[in-house]
Amino acid sequence: MSVVTVEVGLGDRAYDILIGPGLIARGGELIQQRLPKARAAIVTDENVAAAHLEPLVASLSAAGNVPAVIKLPAGEKTKSFDSLQTVVDDIIAARLERGDAVIALGGGVIGDLTGFAAGIVRRGMNFVQMPTSLLAQVDSSVGGKTGINSPRGKNLIGVFHQPKLVLADTAALDTLPLREFRAGYAEVAKYGLIDRPDFFAWLETNWREVFSGGAARIEAIAQSCRAKADVVARDEFETGDRALLNLGHTFGHALEAATAYDGSRLVHGEGVAIGMALAHRFSARLNMASPDDAARVEAHLRDVGLPWRMADIPGALPDAEALFGYITQDKKVSRGALTFILTRGIGQSFIARDVPASEVISFLKENHAG
Amino acid sequence: MSVVTVEVGLGDRAYDILIGPGLIARGGELIQQRLPKARAAIVTDENVAAAHLEPLVASLSAAGNVPAVIKLPAGEKTKSFDSLQTVVDDIIAARLERGDAVIALGGGVIGDLTGFAAGIVRRGMNFVQMPTSLLAQVDSSVGGKTGINSPRGKNLIGVFHQPKLVLADTAALDTLPLREFRAGYAEVAKYGLIDRPDFFAWLETNWREVFSGGAARIEAIAQSCRAKADVVARDEFETGDRALLNLGHTFGHALEAATAYDGSRLVHGEGVAIGMALAHRFSARLNMASPDDAARVEAHLRDVGLPWRMADIPGALPDAEALFGYITQDKKVSRGALTFILTRGIGQSFIARDVPASEVISFLKENHAG
């Protein structure tokens, strides 16, 4: 199977995303092509290290670049100030310079944390992403957002720091639990729903092949990266259009918070899946989109095995007012109105700047599981 | 006395530096002009707060913007990961958004730390500098370098984050100890020595008026900011010319490290003063510049009361080899050669990329105090 290259066009910060099987084991050679003479440090977590560290270290060493290895515990708790300090100190202790390369080998947590560390050591070092989850390959590895969590909210602390190269090894996804692959797939479908109706239709037909691997999977990841790269190139620092990428995330984040970020009940991509279905249903309720489109989104999420309504979340949820409270924690409510990503139909999403709070609360009441 | 404005031309990151007396007490109005509706947090240290916090809080409050205040201990130890976390947490706790303003009220330590915090909360908030030391007004407040220290070296962790506005209140300098004012003056003289021979000549004539305050002081600060702004506009991210700003800093940093950053023996600006004199003397020894120019630099530093040779540092210094060790800690030595800022004469400095280590060591031996 051949490797697909997606170029992220950001002027002098432009970079390539390579997508295909076996890229981790070719890391040494591919990094050397772009960053000759750069020494390297790999940041990873214990789970990913067990599956993928050895071939990467071997490949870098074969290219004459024996890397420092910084290994952290797996899980969301690692996106903390403490871990950031550990990574920063270890990179400095390894005596890496600005022109050397910090490699993130892992999922979104490792990518976000490592990118942040690479962005602040010596005011910005070379950064290479090797995302090993579907979510990281199609979302967090494109666009340069890095960060950690604050006790007061997720991703509140970070920088924009673009990688020099992204290697998305599609074979690494074979080691993912099905539930995690599915959760990442929610973000793939999101790109169709934002502004690529043809891609969404293609997914409705081809999703089984995307799940089973092979060329369709590479194609879906490449389309997703292209879609995100287009938005990011238009609005690198999120002052406008980039907000479209939050489709499904307002409801989704509220549900994640309402379930106390308990991954046994709801993981991020599942929250986004339910959030996207709700955003379409809410748009229909506001007479902005056809209820048929909302039904089509719900059907596709159900087909692939993703949750699509609040009732799909195991355990009890807080009531509608409390859910609304989680939404407003996330954003400013000015004069009783909120900003939401809504839609006029499949692939026609837009930024709605004055959604009345009262409509949101009524909608949550109608769609509440309880 | 009128206020002078220096524009830092960085495209969509351009900003103004206002220089003149009484600007702190006008902070509320001046910030509101540029950032209408922005709420504010002030970061300062206990010493500066005693002298300057009240008028600033009053001015902001009068403009309808009651600020959050984050007060830290004074001193270099505050440039730490712990303080960074405190400032970041406090900004988030004050519920400030990206469009709100984080104000640094203080010297270089507060400016560097606060700029870093403003650069990473929500991936970059508005930042306003109100430098209260001469060093901060002419150096750290121009150019967007922010950062903290690592146990392994100074300023190793940080970001480039440009302020939206700098208010350099020249009356605030009247509260500085003379020794601190002098140390800041070393960086003023540096701009003449880098590439403005007329400015250096003007300083030789007018330095007494710069020290006593008034129009000459404002003029010297404005010239310094213009000089630094020119270099920064050419090379925002320090990939080339910006290195010229390190004139005097290679020797200076080594001497600071050799005296264990003990401010009772040597403060940063004094290290730079000795470093600039040594850079000129070393250039003369390498037959690149006239010894007369080195003598002229030494004479001016002596006139204003700054140390200009290693013998001026109280207490014993490590021997020449050990000093050379401190220099190489700071930079890469590739194949026995180092990069230095040298000069062909007053105002004719340049980046020398392959200075033989052996020449540096011989020079240090000849000029050693012991």
Interface residues (C-beta under 8 A of the other chain):
Chain A: F81 Q85 V88 D89 I92 A93 E97 F116 G119 I120 V121 R122 R123 G124 K145 G147 S150 P151 R152 G153 L156 I157 G158 V159 F160 F237 E238 K332
Chain B: F81 Q85 V88 D89 I92 A93 E97 F116 G119 I120 V121 R122 R123 G124 K145 G147 S150 P151 R152 G153 L156 I157 G158 V159 F160 F237 E238 K332
